[in-house]
């Protein structure tokens, strides 16, 4: 079965972006680039929250590369014009559960805490990978928001990266 991976870069105080979406604090060392390449090589599906996707489009992204399918989960959008990206207005957990049963590579959740929380609550996230950066942002887009249930984790990797970052990988205990 395919694996659903959530995570990305976050500040030590748990934010994935600053209060206005700032990402100027990110460290892009060779270690970080290697980890990003490893994640992208093992994935063929991107699961976007609406705000994250809109931010990507505003920065000139939002479309996918050949062989990668994108899904944007939103109750407010009515259409998406980007090639390779499909709007999903249905329940995210049910949709992702069905995707997990299809053949393919891993799926990466590209979202702040809201979409991730609904997927945690639905029990479909299998792994959390965080690249913790040496900065305290004070506020911003949280990596995790309150949810309906507790999620137990098992640490599978902890490693220092160049630039003072720490890579943490947890398996979700279902």
C-alpha positions as CSV (number, residue, x, y, z in Angstrom):
1,X,0.0,0.0,0.0
2,X,1.2,3.5,-0.8
3,X,2.5,5.7,2.1
4,X,1.1,9.2,2.9
5,X,3.9,11.5,4.2
6,X,3.3,14.8,6.0
7,X,5.9,17.3,6.9
8,X,8.5,19.7,5.5
9,X,10.5,22.5,6.9
10,X,9.4,24.0,10.2
11,X,10.8,26.4,12.8
12,X,11.8,25.1,16.2
13,X,8.5,26.6,17.6
14,X,6.5,24.6,15.0
15,X,5.7,27.0,12.2
16,X,5.9,26.1,8.5
17,X,5.8,29.7,7.3
18,X,5.8,33.1,8.9
19,X,2.6,35.0,9.7
20,X,2.5,36.4,6.1
21,X,3.7,33.2,4.5
22,X,7.4,34.2,4.7
23,X,9.9,31.5,3.9
24,X,13.1,33.6,4.0
25,X,14.3,31.7,7.1
26,X,14.7,28.4,5.3
27,X,18.2,26.9,5.1
28,X,18.9,25.2,1.7
29,X,22.1,23.3,2.5
30,X,23.3,20.4,0.4
31,X,22.0,18.0,3.1
32,X,18.5,19.6,2.9
33,X,18.6,19.5,-0.9
34,X,19.5,15.8,-0.8
35,X,16.6,15.0,1.6
36,X,14.2,16.9,-0.7
37,X,15.4,15.0,-3.7
38,X,15.0,11.7,-1.9
39,X,11.4,12.6,-1.0
40,X,10.5,13.7,-4.5
41,X,12.0,10.6,-6.1
42,X,9.8,8.3,-3.9
43,X,6.6,10.2,-4.6
44,X,4.2,10.6,-7.5
45,X,1.3,12.4,-5.8
46,X,1.0,15.8,-4.1
47,X,-1.9,16.5,-1.8
48,X,-2.4,20.3,-1.4
49,X,-4.4,22.3,1.1
50,X,-6.1,25.2,-0.6
51,X,-4.0,28.0,1.0
52,X,-0.7,26.2,0.3
53,X,-1.7,25.6,-3.3
54,X,-2.7,29.2,-3.7
55,X,0.6,30.3,-2.2
56,X,2.5,28.0,-4.7
57,X,0.6,29.5,-7.6
58,X,1.3,33.1,-6.4
59,X,5.0,32.2,-6.4
60,X,4.9,30.8,-10.0
61,X,4.3,27.2,-9.1
62,X,1.1,25.1,-8.6
63,X,1.4,22.8,-11.6
64,X,3.0,19.4,-11.4
65,X,5.8,17.8,-13.3
66,X,5.2,14.8,-15.7
67,X,4.4,11.6,-13.8
68,X,3.2,13.5,-10.7
69,X,-0.5,14.0,-10.0
70,X,-1.7,16.9,-7.8
71,X,-4.9,17.2,-5.8
72,X,-6.1,20.4,-4.1
73,X,-8.6,19.9,-1.3
74,X,-11.0,22.8,-0.9
75,X,-14.6,23.5,0.0
76,X,-14.4,27.1,-1.4
77,X,-12.7,26.8,-4.8
78,X,-14.9,26.0,-7.8
79,X,-12.3,25.2,-10.4
80,X,-8.6,24.8,-11.0
81,X,-7.0,25.5,-14.4
82,X,-3.5,24.1,-13.7
83,X,-2.5,21.0,-15.8
84,X,-2.0,17.8,-13.7
85,X,-3.9,19.2,-10.8
86,X,-7.5,18.2,-9.8
87,X,-9.8,19.9,-7.4
88,X,-11.3,17.7,-4.7
89,X,-14.3,18.9,-2.8
90,X,-15.1,15.6,-1.2
91,X,-14.0,14.4,2.2
92,X,-10.2,14.4,2.2
93,X,-9.8,11.4,4.4
94,X,-12.1,9.2,2.3
95,X,-10.5,10.4,-0.9
96,X,-6.9,9.8,0.3
97,X,-7.8,6.4,1.7
98,X,-9.1,5.3,-1.7
99,X,-5.9,6.7,-3.4
100,X,-3.7,4.6,-1.0
101,X,-5.3,1.5,-2.4
102,X,-4.3,2.4,-6.0
103,X,-0.9,1.4,-7.3
104,X,1.8,4.1,-7.2
105,X,4.5,5.7,-5.2
106,X,4.2,7.7,-1.9
107,X,2.0,10.7,-1.5
108,X,3.2,14.0,0.0
109,X,0.9,16.3,1.9
110,X,1.7,19.9,1.0
111,X,-0.2,21.8,3.6
112,X,-0.2,23.7,6.8
113,X,-1.9,22.0,9.7
114,X,-5.5,22.1,8.6
115,X,-5.5,19.5,5.8
116,X,-3.0,17.5,7.7
117,X,-5.2,17.4,10.8
118,X,-8.2,16.1,8.8
119,X,-5.9,13.4,7.3
120,X,-4.5,12.5,10.8
121,X,-8.1,12.3,12.1
122,X,-9.0,10.0,9.2
123,X,-6.0,7.8,10.0
124,X,-4.4,8.0,6.5
125,X,-1.1,9.7,7.3
126,X,1.7,7.1,7.7
127,X,4.8,9.2,8.3
128,X,5.9,12.6,9.5
129,X,9.2,14.1,8.2
130,X,10.2,17.4,9.7
131,X,13.3,19.4,8.9
132,X,13.5,21.6,12.0
133,X,15.3,24.9,11.4
134,X,17.2,26.8,14.0
135,X,14.8,29.8,14.2
136,X,11.9,30.8,16.5
137,X,9.3,32.5,14.3
138,X,6.9,33.4,17.1
139,X,3.8,33.0,14.9
140,X,2.8,31.9,11.5
141,X,1.4,28.8,9.8
142,X,1.4,26.0,12.3
143,X,2.7,22.5,11.4
144,X,0.0,21.0,13.6
145,X,-3.4,22.1,14.7
146,X,-5.7,20.6,17.4
147,X,-7.5,17.5,16.3
148,X,-10.1,15.0,17.2
149,X,-7.8,12.4,18.4
150,X,-4.3,11.7,19.8
151,X,-1.7,10.4,17.3
152,X,1.0,8.0,18.6
153,X,4.4,8.1,16.8
154,X,7.6,6.1,16.6
155,X,10.8,7.9,15.9
156,X,12.6,6.1,13.0
157,X,15.3,8.7,12.2
158,X,16.9,11.7,13.9
159,X,19.9,13.3,12.2
160,X,21.7,16.7,12.2
161,X,21.8,18.4,8.8
162,X,24.1,21.2,7.6
163,X,23.0,24.7,8.6
164,X,22.0,23.6,12.1
165,X,18.8,21.8,11.0
166,X,17.6,18.5,12.4
167,X,15.8,15.9,10.4
168,X,13.1,14.0,12.4
169,X,11.2,11.1,10.8
170,X,8.3,9.5,12.7
171,X,6.2,6.5,11.8
172,X,2.5,7.0,12.7
173,X,1.3,4.1,14.8
174,X,-2.1,3.1,13.5
